[in-house]
Amino acid sequence: MQDDTGISFFGALFNGLIWLVQNIAGAFYNFGYAVTHPQLWLDWSDKASIMRFVYYGGSAEFFFVVFTLFLILTAIGLFRRQFMWGMVRVFEGFANGIGRFFAWAGLLMVIQQIVIVFMQRIFARPEMSFGLGIALEKDISWFAEELKLYNALVVCLCVTYTFVQGGHVRVDLVYSGISFRAKRVIDMLGSLIFMMPVAVLTWMYGWFFLWRHLIVPKPSASDQLERLVMKARALRWNVETIGFSPNGFNGYFLFKILLVTFAAIVFVHAIAFFYRSLLEFIEGQGSENKYLDKDTLGEGEEAYEGAH
């Protein structure tokens, strides 16, 4: 009985490795075919093309294309560490750039809230109008509910910027008391075991959640490609425009787009964090925070600490 169990375990493990190798090898073909046949998934005048785009965006094929690219870049970076440092700088620069830009949404949220209070309490107006050339005139309740969009922009698009700046709350049980290289090992395992899988799962569920609020018939994560292509015959756009109140904000599909974007940038930054941790592990403590672009209020330790 025990021997059968052991054989079945190793047999399943072997089959899993074969499946992994086959999918990694197939990623080269899938990527090449997608690049050489863009009309099959980018020509949205064809309804079947839209369904192929929906399917492959949350498919195992797309995952293994991204995973294989990660393996290739990692292999190149191990032979040429400066190349890997370059990727770290690009990815962290992207996180900082996106975060610093969309952090201004917090200021817009405050200004808009002040305007809403003035319009309601002082001028007693039921609607507001903004615009440069083309006016956006909506009920005040629409603008009040739209404030949640600014908050979502900050949360979803500034998450990796906050990570780079060291602004996330951390619970430290053993981290501070271990050696420098042990910390880097924990960081690498954290990026591979926690950040990447969570980002992938969020993407997979968020992707189909997004498209279920954009088109009908509604696609499902369990649908195979052939079934989705069959559904394409009845496909039509049905963008969600339902608000919580009759005159309230009706662009809630934007939150679904932000959810998918959040998953993508977290996954990219998980790669950057893994590369930085790996490089600092290899090169030693002298490379700690190498090329790290942190915000500062000016010269001096007090100004530096005050920015975080």
N, C-alpha and C positions, 0 to 999 in steps of 0.2 A: 504493500500500500504506500509506504513511504518512498520506495524507489519510483513508483509510478508518478507520485507527486513531484519528485525531483526532476524526473524526465520531462513531465509536462511543463514545469516551470522553465527549465532551460530551453525547451522547444519553443515556448511562447516568447522567451527572450530572444532567441535566434530569429524567429519570424519577425519580431519587432525590429531588429537590426536590419534585416533584409528589406523590410518596408521602408525604413528610414533611408537606407542607401538608394533604393529605387526612386524615392521621391526627390532626393537631392540630385540624382542624375537626371531625372525627368524635368527638374527646374530649368535646366539649360535649354531643353527643347521647348518648354512652355513659354519661357521668356522670348526666345527667338521667334517662335510662331506668333506671339502677341505683337512683337515689334514689326514683323514683316506683313502682318495682316491687321492693321489698325482699324480698317473699315468694319471688321466683325464686331468691334466693341466700342468704337468711338463715333460711328455714323449713327447719331441718334435720330435721324430721319427714318431709320429702320427700327421698328418696335422690337424686333428680335435682338438687335444690337444693344438696346437698353437693358434687356433682360440678361444678356451675356455679361454686361458690365456689372449688373447687380449680383449675379451669381459669383463671378470670379473675384469681386471685391471682398467677399467674405469666405472664400474657398480655401481648402488645403493647398491647392496649386499656388495661389498667391502667397500664402504663408511660406511655402518652401522656396519660392523665388526670393523672398526677402531674407529668409534664413540662410540660404546658400550664398547670397551676396554678403551677408554678415560674416560667414565663414571665410570667404575669399578675402575680404578686406582685413580680417583678423590675421590670416596667414601672411598677407603682404606686410602688414604692420609689424609682425614678429620678426621679419627679416629686415625691415627698414623702420626702426622705431621713430624716426623723424616723420615718416608718413603717418604713423599712428598719432603722434602728437599733433600733426596738422589736422587730422580728422577731429580730435578732441577740441581744438581751437575753433574749427568751423561749427561743430555741433553746439558748443557752449556759446559761441558768438551768435548763433541762430536763436538759442534760448534767451540770451540777454536782449537781443534786438527785438524779438517778438514781445517779450515781457515788458521792456521799457516803453514800447509804443502803446500797448494796450493797458498799461497801468494808468494811462490818462483817462481811461473810462471811469475810474473812480472819481476823478474831478468832475467829469461831465455828469455823473450821477448826482453829485452834491449840488451842482449848479442848477440842474433840471429840477431837483426837488425844491430848491429855494424858489424858482420861478413858479412852480405849481402852487406852492403855499401862497405866494403873492397874488396869483391869478384867482385862487379860490377865496381867500380871506379878505383881500383888499379890493380887488377889482370885480369880484363876484362874477367871473366869466365862466360859462360852461364848457368852452372849447379853447384850444390854443392853436396857433399857426406858426410854423417855422419853414424856412426855405430860402434858397438863393436862386431866384428865377422861377423855380417850380415850388409852390408852397405845399407844405405838408400840414393839412388842417385836420385835427382829430379832437375827439372829446378829451377832457382833462383826465378822465379815468383811463383812457388809452395810454397817455404819457405816464401816468402813475404806475400802471402795470408794466410798462416798458422799462422801468427802472431795473427790473429783475434781469433784463438782458445785459445791462452794464455790469451787474454783479457776476453774471455767468461769464462774461468776457474776461473779467479779472481772474476768476477762479480757474477757468479752463486754459487760458492762454498765458497766464503768468506763473503757472505751476512749476515749470522747469526753470524759469528765471529765478524764482524764489529758492529752488533747490541749489542752483549755482551760487547764489548769494548766502547760502546757509541759513535761510530764514524759516525752514520748517521746524516744527516742534519735534524733538527727539527724546525718547525714553532710553536712558543709558543704564544698563545693568552691569555690563562687563567691559564695554568698549573702551572706556577711559583708562582702565587699569592694565591693558595688554600692550604688547609691543607694536611698533609702527607697522611691521610687515603683517602681523596678525590682524591689525585693523584693515589693511588693504585686502586681505583674504575675505574678511567678513563683508567688506564693501562689494567685492566681486561676486560673492555668493548671493548677496542681497539683490544685486542688479539682475542676476541670471535666474534666481529662484522666485523672487517677489515682483520686481518692477516689470520685467518682460512678460511673464505669464499673465499678470493682472492687466497689462496694457493690451495683450492679444485677446483675452476674454472680453474686455470692454469693447474692443473694436468689433469682434464677431457679433456680439449682441447689439451693439449700437448701430452697426452698419445696416442690419435688416430692420431694426427699429426705426431708423431714419427713412428707409425706402417704403416701409409700410404706411408712412404718412405723406408720401409723395405721389405714389401711383396706385392704381387698381388695375387688375386684381392684385391683392396684397401678396408680396413674396414671403416665403417662409424659409427659415434657415435649414429646414429639413428637405426642402425641394431640390430635386436633382436638376441638372441643366436642361435635360430634355423636357421636363415638366414646365419649367419656367419659359422655355421657348414656345411651348404650346400655349401657355397663358398669354404670350405676347400678342396673340391674335385679338384679344379683347382689351389690350392695354390702353390706358388713357391717363393723363396727368390729373391728379386730384390732391393738390397741395393743401395741407392742413391750414385752415384759416379760422379755426374756432377759438374764441376767447372765453375766459371764465365769467365774463359779464357781457351784456349786450353790446356795449360800446368800448369794451376793454381791448387790450393788446391781442392781436390775432396773428402774430408771426411766430408761434411756438415751434414751428419746424426748424427755426434757427437754433433752438436749443439742442435739437437732435444733431445738427451739423457740428455744433460746438462739442458735443459728446464724442463724436468720431475724431474730430481734430485733436481733442484732449488726449485720446488714446494714442494717436499717431505721434504727437510730440513727446509724450512720456516714453514711448518705445524707443524713439530716436535718442532721447537723453539717457535712457538706460544703457544704450550702447556706448555713449560718450562716458558715462560714469564707470562702466566696466573697463574701457580702455584707459582712462585716467588711473584707476586703481591698479590695473595690471602694470602700467608703466612705472608708477610710483613704487610698486612692489619690486620690480626688476632693478630700478635705478637707485633705490634707497631713499632715505629721509631727505637727502639734499634736493630731491625733485618734488617735494611736497608743495602743492599749490602752484606748480610751475605753469606759467602762462595763464593763470586764473585771473579773470577780469571781474573784480568785485567793485561795487560802488563805494565811493568815499566822498566825504564832505570837504576834504582838504587835507593839508599836511598834519601829521601828528596822530598818535594813537587814539586820542580822545575823539577826534573827528572821524577816524575810521570806524571806531566802535559805534559811534552815534548813527551811522548809516545802516545799521543792521538791527 
